[in-house]
Amino acid sequence: MKLAVMSDFHLGYAYNTERREDSFIQAEEALQKAVELNADAILIAGDIFDSRIPSQDVLGRAISIFRKIRTPIIAIHGTHERRGKGLTNSVQLLEKAGLLKHVHCDTTILEIGTEKLALHGISGVPDDYARIVLEKFNPEPVQGALNILMLHQSIEPFLYTGQGKSTLKLTDLPKSFDLIVSGHVHWTEEKEYGNGKFIIPGSTVLTQMRKIEMEKPKGFYIFENKNLKFVPLETPRKFIYKALDFDNAKTSEVSDKVKSELSAIQGGDKKPLVRLILTGTLEQGFTAEDIQLGEIECQFRDKLILRLDKSRLGSKEILERREILERLKQKQLSVDELGLELLKKHLDELGYKDLNTVEKLLASLAEGDADNVRKLLTSRQDIS
Ligand SMILES: [Mn+2]
């Protein structure tokens, strides 16, 4: 039995931009390649569509692509397609059209020649419920069949959401399956797990532009005789991710460096995707807004698709201030404590070093005692 395992087509992604064709071209390449490689069935681990309610154009194009595939397809829906109870989602719609088999908290058996595939599927659920849903479904391998569990979740350590303590960990997953597949994460991962293997096929289209996606190509897996083979796609655009760090730089220095980096990029027959992250400090008094990037974007518009992030670039004072706020946010201080920290920082710059005075000041401010505030500020007994 030869299976093609893929995920996260995100059909309709960036539909109002020059990248509108990418998701369709790349999904079609994956499906067609699976057919060319004589896959007996194709498994799709969710997020076939990019939006919950795809437009009729997007749905129409998806139907055209799936209609050409004569190989059985089994799919779960992902986080992007999930709708409320009783409402039909877009993957169920494809099932109603006879284009694939949709599975959620269920096991479907497919007989291929003399062999049997038992596909146990859990569609995407909010991460906080993932463990409960898995425990409730509690899939058991079917005797005499190839057993595959397919889900669409954040799984530690591959993606940690940081929200909720109930995020699924790899070790929460049952160990008795031949293969466990998860969608949701957009880059590929492959690991021995329990009696079989665990894989993340990754997306077929680049949506998040993470650095790891530059290192790992887009594609899908072929699973045959319990062996995995990754099949890379040929149609995706080249992706370049680069961080440029500056130290007390002039704005002209930044724009010159950006221009020279962009000039050095070799295009292919498709415009490459370039994500440039500018970090570090500018000379005093300047902010990232002072750098004329519009002109640069114009200059390279015909050569590449640029996403420029300058939110982490600024003068030392501004970055320091932002850092204080970030630290305070992380500490989750009360409003009083937060006020005290900020006031302490500002008074420190003015030369007030005594914590006692600062606390008195804050208390007076909170009580609206302007006279005492004035008195404390004018006495300046503790000035260093
Ligand atoms: Mn996705």
Boltz pocket constraint, residues with backbone or C-beta under 6 A from the ligand:
constraints:
  - pocket:
      binder: B
      contacts: [[A, 8], [A, 46], [A, 47], [A, 78], [A, 80], [A, 184], [A, 185], [A, 186], [A, 203]]
      max_distance: 6.0
